Amino acid sequence: MGYTFATMDTLAGESARFQVASDQSLLVYFGHQITPQAHERVRRLLRLLELEPIAGIRNLHPAYCSLLVKFDALKLKHNELEAILRKYLERLEEVRLPEPRQVEIPVCYGGEYGPDLSDVAAMHGMTAAQAIEIHSSTSYLVYFLGFVPGFAYLGEVPEALVTPRLATPRRNVPAGSVGIAGSQTGVYPFATPGGWRLLGRTPTAMFRTDGNALSLLSIGDRVRFVPISREQFKALESK
């Protein structure tokens, strides 16, 4: 995706940058490096636009350090929208974000559920148990949702476990698979092709149709993975 993770102070004082993305969309960048600080600015702008909508804006798509704003080209022009958004940017410090939810996701690591766990551990000169400990002892930030409905991009994976994605993607990754790719981790909500290295699987549904929120996770949530046994997996799966 062209992004790299960076330290908290990398973007200190850096202003937003605008880029035309299409004839009816505008990108607002807060740098090109992934930091919690940059992402907080994305969330603040998103929150402000949700609280005070701009007539003519159709959709908002947050990412690691940018916000894609799609608009009605019959109602707005790029320069007009940029001028309005610059006024919003002046007020970001006033925006109060909701307290992040703390979400725990049970994961059965290794075996048929995590076919890449042993390889990932070997690549870093550690045991599978150590890899599980590192992956499950971290609190991950939900940066944004994409790829497929309910798929949350989580970061950052501890440096000791950072691993490139597979050279050749799998044709079918089972729903609930927990994988890593570089400094990212996430859960596949549906069976789909994918190139992330699979460490385990969760019986928890990431995409639901029985409530107001279709996705279990939302931008800004904090996530921890909790190791469970195969027996616990089966019991939770059957509920």
FIMAR-177082 format. One record per residue: x, y, z of N, C-alpha, C in turn. Coordinates in pm, whole numbers, plus 50000, padded with zeros to 5 digits. Layout:
<pts>
XYZXYZXYZ/...
</pts>
This chain:
<pts>
500824988050000500005000050000500855012650000/502195011250011503055022850007503195029950140/502735023750250502835030050380503885022950464/504445030150563505315023950661504885028750798/505055020050899504755024351035505885033251084/505595042551171506605051651221506335054751367/507215062451428507055065751569506005076551587/505585078551710504495087751742504755102051695/506025106851700506265120951676506635124051532/506555114351442506995116451305506255127751237/504945128951263504145138651190503865151351271/504625153051376504365164851460504465177551377/503375185151378503365197951310503125197151160/502985185351106502815184250961501365187350924/501165195250821499835198950779499255188750683/497955189450663497285180150572497605183750428/497535173750342497755175750199496555170450123/496125177550021494965173649941495425168449805/494695158249757495005152549627493715148249558/493555152149434492395147949355492505132949330/491455125449365491475110949347490665106549226/489655114449190488825111849073488025124449045/487135123748946486335135748916485305138649024/485125129049117484175131449225484695126549360/485995127449380486555123749509487845131349536/488095133649664489255141349709489885134049827/491205132649824491935126249933492545136750023/492395134750153493055143150252494115134450320/495385138050301496495130450357497045137350481/497365129250582498085133950699499455127150701/500165128150590501465121650577501345108150509/502485101250497502515088150432503035077150525/503195080450651503645070450747502535067650847/502445055050888501375050850978501785053651122/501115062951184501335065751325499975067351393/499885064251522498635066851595498255081651589/499245090551587498965104851582498285108751451/498845103851339498245106951209496835101151199/496675088951249495365082551241494355089551329/494805095151441493875102651526493345114851453/494195121151372493735132551294492715128251188/492925116451129491935110951036490605109151107/490655103251226489435100651301488745113551344/489515123551381488935136351423488205142951305/488835142851188488175148651071486935140651035/487035127451039485885118951011484745121951108/485075122851235484065125551337483395139051315/484185149151282483635162551261482705162751140/483085155551035482245155050915480965147150940/481025137651032479815130251068478875138851153/479455146951241478655155551327478105167651252/478895172651157478495184451081478655181550933/477725173950875477845169650734477885181550638/478605179650530478695189450423477755185250310/476875193850270475935190650162476715187250035/476375175949978477035171649855478025160449875/478465158050000479365146850027478555134050035/479005123849963478265111249956478815100650051/480135099150054480745088750136482085093250189/482465087450304483755089950367484455076650389/485725075650345486455063050354487805065450422/487875062950554489145064850625490125053650594/491425056950601492495047050586493525049850696/494745044350680495755045850784496035060450817/496335068350716496655082550741496035091550635/494865087650587494165095750488492665093650499/491935103150441490475102050435490055105150291/489365095450230488855097450094487435102850105/487215114550045485915121150050485295120449911/484175113149899483465112249772482285121949774/482105128949663481085139549662480335139849529/479235147149530478415149149411479025160349328/479555156649211480245166449126479305177149072/477995174949082477035185049038476815195649145/477235192549268477025201749379478315208249429/479435201349407480715206349458481805204749354/482785213649362484005212149284485145209249379/486225203749327487345200049413487865211749495/488045223249431488595234649504487615240149608/486325239049579485315243449676485325234449799/485385221349774485405211849885486675213449967/487805215249900489065217049972488995229250063/488435240050014488325252150095487475249850220/486385242450205485525239350320486255230250418/486935220050365487635210650452488775217250528/489415227050468490485234150538489945241250662/488725246150654488095252250771487825241850879/487445229850836487225219050931488545215250999/489625214950922490925211150976491375220751086/490975233251078491345243051179490705240051314/489685231451313488925228651436489165214651491/490135207551438490345193551478490635192051627/491355201751684491705200651826490475201551915/489365206851861488145207951940487365194951945/487655185851853486865173551839487195163751951/486165158452014486335148352119485925134852062/486855125652063486575112252011485965103452119/485095094152080484505084952178485595076252243/485375072352365486305063352433486375050252354/487585045452323487685033352241487155020952313/486465012552239486004999752295487194990252306/487174982052410488174971652427487524958452388/488014952152281487404939952228488384928352236/487944917252294488774905152299488244895052197/489154889252122488804879352020489524866252050/488774855552079489404842652108490014836651982/491214830851994491904825151878492524811751915/492274801751831492954788951843494144789551746/495354789751801496554791351721497104778051672/497754778451555498494766951503497624755851446/498284745051407497584733551350496884737151221/495754730751197494984733451076494424747651075/494274753751194493744767251203494804777851173/496064774751201497154784251178498304777651106/498134774350979499134766550906500484773550887/500544786750908501814793850889502524797051021/501934793251132502504796851262503934791651278/504154779051249505494773251267506524779951178/506144782751053507074789250960507414803451007/506404810751053506634824351102507574824151222/507314814851314508174813751432509614810451392/509774800951300511114796851255511844808351188/511134816451110511734827851041512344837851140/511784838251260512254847951360513054841251472/513394828451453514224821551551513564819751685/512274817151686511554815151811510654803051802/510084798951913509154787751913507764792751878/506874783251844505484786851814504834793151936/505154787752054504584793152178505004807652198/506254810852166506724824652179506024833952080/505814828951959505114836951858503684839851902/503034829851959501664831652009501644841952121/502614841052210502694850352323502854864652274/503724866652176503954880152124502694885552055/502074877151972500904881751897499714884651989/499554876652092498374878052178498584887552295/499804892352315500064901252429499984915952391/499624918552266499594932352216498164937552203/497974950252233496694956852209496774963852074/495894959851982495954964951845494884975651822/495254985751745494334996351708493654992951576/492324994751569491594993051444491785005851363/492615005051260492885016951179491725019851083/491245009651015490105011550926489594997950883/488444997850813487864985550761487864986150609/488134974650546488164974250401488414960250351/488784959050223489044946350157487744938750134/487124933850241485774928150237485034933550359/483694933450359482944938450474483364931650604/483674939650706484034934250835485504931550856/486324933550751487764931250766488414943750822/488974942550943489604953851010491114952750999/491754963750959493214964350954493714968651092/494464959851157494924962151293496434964151297/496884972751383498314974851399498624979951539/499914979351575500994973951495501404960551551/501784951351464502384938751508503754941951567/504114936351684505434938851741506554935751641/507614943551645508704942351549509254928051540/509274921251653509834907651656509024897851572/507804901551536506934892351462506564897651323/507114909051285506804914851153507294905251043/506354901250955506644891150853505954894850722/506654894050611506014897250482504924887350448/503984891650368502914882750324503464871650236/502654861750209503064850550125503394855249984/504384848849922504764852249785503624848949689/502924837949718501774833749636500544832849726/499534841249704498334840749789497604827449779/496924823849887496074811849884494804815049805/494294804949740493034806849667491844807649761/491974801549879490854801749972491374802050116/491064812850186491384814250327490074812750404/489974803350498488714801250571488284813450652/487004815250665486464826050748486964824350891/487284835650955487774835251092489274834051104/489974832150992491434830750997492084843751043/493044842351133493784853751186495164853751123/495504864551054496764864950982497564877451008/498814877250960499674889050966500284891450829/500564904150801501224908050677502014920650708/503324919550711504134930850753503834934350897/503494946950921503174951551057501684951251086/500914945150995499454944651011499014930751058/497884930451125497224917851156495734919951137/494994908951122493564910151100492904896651091/491574897051083490754884951078489924884850951/489974874050877489174872750755487714869950794/486774878850762485374876550798484704865750714/485184864250589484594854550497485704846050435/485324834650380486264826750301486564834350173/487854836950149488254845150035489714842350002/490154845149882491594844349854492344854249942/493594851249975494364860350058495804856050073/496674865750096498094862950105498714865350241/497874867750344498414869750478498814856350538/499824856450623500284844150689499354840950806/498824828950805497774825250900498364819251027/498034825551141498534821051271497504812951348/496214815251319495174808351394493804811551336/492784808151414491414810651368490534813551488/489534822251468488584825351573487194820151537/486434815551638485054811551613484094823551616/484604835151649483794847151659483484852851521/482224855551494481824861351365482234876051361/482964879851256483414893651242482384902251168/481534895851091480484902951017479144896851055/478204905251097476934900351149475764907551083/474664900651073473464906651015472324907351116/472644904251244471594903651346471604915451442/472294926251403472354937951492472464950651413/472584961951485472704974951419474044976451349/475104971451413476444972151355476754959051284/476994959751153477274947551078478654942051109/479604950751141480944946351172481154945651322/481824935151369482144934151512483034945751556/483964949651468484934960051502484634973051430/485034983951494484864997251435486195004751445/486355014751359487565022751360487775028751499/489005027951549489325033251680489245023251794/488635011551770488575001251874489974996151906/490114990152024491344983352064491054968552075/491934960352019491684945952008492814937952071/492454927752146493424918052197492954904152157/493914895852116493614881952081493894873152203/492944864452234493044855952352493194841352307/494334834852337494524820852296493514811652363/492954802552283492044792352335492444778752279/491944768052340492234754452296491294750252183/491604739052120490724733752016489354730552074/489334725352198488064721952262487214734552285/487874745052331487144757752350486664763352218/487484761852112487074766351980485794759351937/485784746151950484634738351908483384742051986/483574744452117482434748052201481864761552162/482744771252135482274784552097481684784351955/482254776051870481784775151731480354769751725/480024761051817478714754551814477594763251872/477974774451934476944783151996476204791251889/
</pts>
